[in-house]
């Protein structure tokens, strides 16, 4: 059966609804950034920019870097936006938009998230890079899908026990990166560990303004978690969903973050823009 128009929405020109993209507009290698202003900070290093578009917070530049075709897409903030971006990108490469049927031969995308984050560990300093070996999903969005086939119950159970996790918030999930991409991007400049992915910036990340928290010491429990030398290195809002949906859809994904703050010792980078710029160069040279 063809996919219904209400399920796969297309614009009048045939592009996918939110991203405003057609299949020919994207490369097989895609860099994700949260901030739409960061798209141009990456594409300025391209040899050519062949395509540009923007709709809402979703901005795309596609071009070439040292002969390799690359797309940069801004996802905006949070798990809900990643759900939109990854499903629509997969539709572009793995669904025939004219017949509205999945293709028989499926394509794998290589997705690299270049983000910023705060370190949770004293020994991971500001101005460093962290590669996410796993995403720890704390926001429950992935439970909308048949996700258990790609999760790691052993680490999840250990985290639940360590934090005395409130089951009303949904079971935390552990999703792995793509090992081949990790090998390509790791170096003596990078730290590695689990990246926790929250569903919001304030309460879900332990920040208190006027509202009390469900678990005021959850951040301390997150910081102290260690399972077979795996620890939680940083906290942000996208990685676990990128890993989870990529696994389910058959794509390769890696998240690498510039550390601009250290929440364990209260420090902040003196030049966060330079840290991000250095990570952009680092990523492009290894892509």
C-alpha positions as CSV (number, residue, x, y, z in Angstrom):
1,X,0.0,0.0,0.0
2,X,1.3,3.5,-0.8
3,X,2.0,5.7,2.2
4,X,-0.9,8.1,2.8
5,X,-0.6,11.8,2.0
6,X,-1.4,12.6,5.7
7,X,1.6,10.5,6.8
8,X,4.2,11.6,4.3
9,X,3.4,15.2,3.6
10,X,5.0,16.9,0.6
11,X,5.1,20.5,-0.5
12,X,3.6,21.6,-3.8
13,X,7.0,21.3,-5.5
14,X,7.4,17.7,-4.3
15,X,9.9,18.4,-1.5
16,X,9.4,16.9,2.0
17,X,7.3,19.1,4.2
18,X,9.5,20.4,7.0
19,X,13.0,20.3,5.4
20,X,11.9,21.6,2.0
21,X,14.3,19.2,0.3
22,X,14.1,16.9,-2.7
23,X,16.2,13.7,-3.0
24,X,18.8,15.4,-5.3
25,X,19.4,18.2,-2.8
26,X,21.2,16.1,-0.2
27,X,24.5,14.2,0.0
28,X,25.1,10.7,1.5
29,X,27.2,12.4,4.2
30,X,25.3,14.8,6.4
31,X,26.5,17.0,9.2
32,X,23.9,17.9,11.8
33,X,24.1,21.2,13.8
34,X,21.5,22.6,16.2
35,X,22.0,26.3,15.4
36,X,21.0,27.4,11.9
37,X,23.8,30.1,12.0
38,X,26.3,27.3,12.3
39,X,25.4,25.9,8.9
40,X,27.3,28.8,7.1
41,X,30.2,28.5,9.6
42,X,30.7,25.0,8.2
43,X,29.9,25.6,4.5
44,X,32.3,28.5,4.3
45,X,35.0,25.9,4.1
46,X,33.4,24.1,1.2
47,X,35.0,24.4,-2.3
48,X,31.5,24.8,-3.7
49,X,28.0,25.3,-2.4
50,X,25.5,23.8,-4.9
51,X,22.2,24.1,-3.0
52,X,20.8,26.2,-0.2
53,X,17.3,26.3,1.4
54,X,15.7,27.1,4.7
55,X,12.2,26.5,6.2
56,X,11.6,27.4,9.8
57,X,14.7,26.3,11.8
58,X,15.7,23.7,9.2
59,X,18.5,25.2,7.0
60,X,20.5,23.2,4.5
61,X,23.7,23.8,2.5
62,X,25.0,21.1,0.1
63,X,28.3,21.3,-1.6
64,X,31.7,19.8,-1.9
65,X,34.8,19.7,0.4
66,X,38.0,18.3,-1.1
67,X,35.9,16.6,-3.7
68,X,33.5,15.0,-1.3
69,X,29.8,15.9,-1.4
70,X,28.5,17.0,2.0
71,X,25.2,18.4,3.3
72,X,24.9,20.5,6.5
73,X,21.5,20.7,8.1
74,X,20.4,22.6,11.2
75,X,18.0,20.5,13.3
76,X,17.0,23.1,15.9
77,X,16.9,22.0,19.5
78,X,15.6,18.8,21.0
79,X,14.4,15.2,20.4
80,X,11.2,16.2,18.6
81,X,13.1,18.1,15.9
82,X,15.5,15.1,15.4
83,X,12.4,12.9,14.9
84,X,11.3,15.2,12.0
85,X,14.7,15.6,10.5
86,X,15.7,11.9,10.5
87,X,12.4,10.6,9.3
88,X,12.3,13.1,6.4
89,X,15.9,12.5,5.4
90,X,15.2,8.8,5.3
91,X,12.1,9.4,3.2
92,X,14.2,11.3,0.7
93,X,16.6,8.4,0.2
94,X,14.5,5.3,0.9
95,X,11.0,6.1,-0.2
96,X,9.9,6.8,-3.8
97,X,8.1,10.1,-3.4
98,X,6.1,9.6,-6.6
99,X,4.7,6.1,-5.8
100,X,4.9,6.7,-2.0
101,X,6.3,3.2,-1.5
102,X,9.6,2.2,0.2
103,X,12.4,1.4,-2.2
104,X,13.5,-2.2,-2.5
105,X,17.2,-1.2,-2.2
106,X,17.7,1.0,0.8
107,X,20.5,3.6,1.2
108,X,22.6,4.3,4.3
109,X,23.4,7.9,5.2
110,X,26.4,8.9,7.3
111,X,25.3,11.4,9.9
112,X,27.7,13.3,12.1
113,X,26.4,15.6,14.7
114,X,28.6,18.6,15.5
115,X,27.3,20.1,18.7
116,X,28.2,21.9,21.9
117,X,27.8,20.5,25.4
118,X,28.7,20.8,29.0
119,X,31.1,18.2,30.6
120,X,29.8,16.4,33.7
121,X,33.3,15.1,34.7
122,X,36.1,17.1,36.3
123,X,38.8,15.6,34.1
124,X,37.1,16.5,30.8
125,X,38.0,20.2,30.5
126,X,36.4,23.0,28.6
127,X,37.7,23.4,25.0
128,X,38.0,19.6,24.5
129,X,36.0,17.3,22.2
130,X,33.8,14.4,23.4
131,X,32.7,11.5,21.1
132,X,29.5,9.9,22.3
133,X,30.1,6.1,22.4
134,X,26.4,5.8,23.5
135,X,23.4,8.0,23.9
136,X,21.5,7.7,27.1
137,X,17.9,8.6,26.3
138,X,16.1,10.3,29.2
139,X,13.3,11.9,27.3
140,X,11.1,8.9,26.3
141,X,10.4,10.0,22.7
142,X,11.9,6.9,21.3
143,X,9.3,4.7,23.1
144,X,6.9,5.7,20.3
145,X,8.9,3.2,18.1
146,X,9.7,-0.5,18.4
147,X,13.0,0.5,19.9
148,X,14.0,-2.5,22.1
149,X,15.7,-4.3,19.3
150,X,18.6,-1.8,19.3
151,X,19.0,-0.9,23.0
152,X,21.3,-2.2,25.7
153,X,19.2,-3.5,28.7
154,X,22.2,-4.3,30.8
155,X,23.4,-0.7,31.0
156,X,19.9,0.6,31.2
157,X,19.1,-1.7,34.3
158,X,22.4,-0.5,35.9
159,X,21.4,3.1,35.4
160,X,17.9,2.6,36.7
161,X,19.2,0.9,39.8
162,X,21.9,3.5,40.4
163,X,19.5,6.5,40.1
164,X,16.4,4.9,41.6
165,X,14.7,6.1,38.4
166,X,11.1,7.1,38.6
167,X,9.2,4.8,36.2
168,X,6.6,7.5,35.6
169,X,9.2,9.3,33.4
170,X,9.7,6.3,31.0
171,X,12.5,3.8,30.9
172,X,15.9,5.2,30.1
173,X,17.4,3.7,26.9
174,X,21.0,3.2,25.8
175,X,21.8,3.4,22.1
176,X,25.3,2.9,20.5
177,X,27.0,4.9,17.9
178,X,28.4,3.5,14.6
179,X,31.7,1.9,15.5
180,X,33.2,2.6,12.0
181,X,32.5,6.3,12.3
182,X,33.9,6.4,15.9
183,X,37.1,4.9,14.7
184,X,37.4,7.4,12.0
185,X,36.9,10.4,14.3
186,X,38.7,9.4,17.5
187,X,42.2,10.7,18.2
188,X,44.4,11.7,21.1
189,X,42.4,15.0,21.1
190,X,39.1,13.4,21.9
191,X,37.5,12.0,25.1
192,X,34.8,9.3,24.9
193,X,31.8,8.3,27.0
194,X,28.0,8.2,27.3
195,X,26.1,11.3,26.4
196,X,22.9,11.8,28.3
197,X,20.0,13.3,26.2
198,X,17.4,15.3,28.0
199,X,14.0,16.4,26.8
200,X,14.5,20.0,27.9
201,X,17.1,22.6,29.0
202,X,15.9,23.5,32.5
203,X,14.2,20.9,34.7
204,X,15.2,18.0,32.6
205,X,18.8,19.0,33.0
206,X,18.5,19.8,36.7
207,X,18.3,23.5,36.4
208,X,16.1,25.3,39.0
209,X,14.5,28.7,38.4
210,X,11.1,28.8,40.1
211,X,9.9,25.2,39.7
212,X,11.0,22.4,42.1
213,X,12.5,19.3,40.5
214,X,11.1,15.7,40.7
215,X,14.5,14.5,41.7
216,X,16.8,17.3,43.0
217,X,19.9,15.1,43.1
218,X,19.5,13.3,39.8
219,X,22.4,15.2,38.3
220,X,24.7,13.9,41.1
221,X,23.5,10.4,40.4
222,X,24.2,10.8,36.6
223,X,27.7,12.2,37.3
224,X,28.6,9.3,39.5
225,X,27.2,6.5,37.3
226,X,29.9,4.0,36.1
227,X,29.2,0.6,34.5
228,X,32.2,-1.4,33.5
229,X,34.3,1.8,33.1
230,X,31.5,3.4,31.0
231,X,30.6,6.8,32.5
232,X,28.3,9.7,31.5
233,X,30.5,12.4,30.1
234,X,28.1,15.1,29.0
235,X,24.5,16.2,28.8
236,X,22.6,17.6,25.8
237,X,19.3,17.2,23.9
238,X,19.8,15.3,20.6
239,X,22.3,12.5,20.6
240,X,20.3,9.5,21.8
241,X,17.5,10.1,19.3
242,X,20.0,10.5,16.5
243,X,21.5,7.1,17.5
244,X,18.2,5.4,18.1
245,X,16.4,6.5,14.9
246,X,19.6,5.9,12.8
247,X,19.8,2.3,14.1
248,X,16.1,1.7,13.4
249,X,16.3,3.2,9.9
250,X,19.7,1.6,9.0
251,X,21.9,4.7,8.9
252,X,25.3,5.3,10.5
253,X,25.6,8.0,13.1
254,X,28.2,9.7,15.3
255,X,27.9,12.6,17.7
256,X,30.9,14.7,18.7
257,X,30.6,17.8,20.9
258,X,32.7,20.7,21.7
259,X,32.9,21.1,25.5
260,X,32.2,24.8,26.3
261,X,31.4,24.4,30.0
262,X,32.3,22.1,32.8
263,X,29.3,21.7,35.2
264,X,31.4,19.7,37.7
265,X,33.8,22.5,38.4
266,X,31.8,25.5,37.2
267,X,34.1,26.6,34.5
268,X,33.1,28.1,31.1
269,X,35.3,28.4,27.9
270,X,37.0,31.8,27.5
271,X,36.3,31.5,23.7
272,X,33.5,29.1,22.9
273,X,33.3,30.3,19.3
274,X,36.9,29.2,18.8
275,X,36.2,25.8,20.3
276,X,33.4,25.2,17.9
277,X,35.5,26.5,15.0
278,X,38.2,24.0,15.9
279,X,35.7,21.2,16.0
280,X,34.3,22.1,12.6
281,X,37.8,21.9,11.1
282,X,38.5,18.7,12.9
283,X,35.3,17.1,11.6
284,X,35.8,18.2,8.0
285,X,39.3,16.9,7.9
286,X,38.1,13.4,9.0
287,X,34.9,13.2,7.0
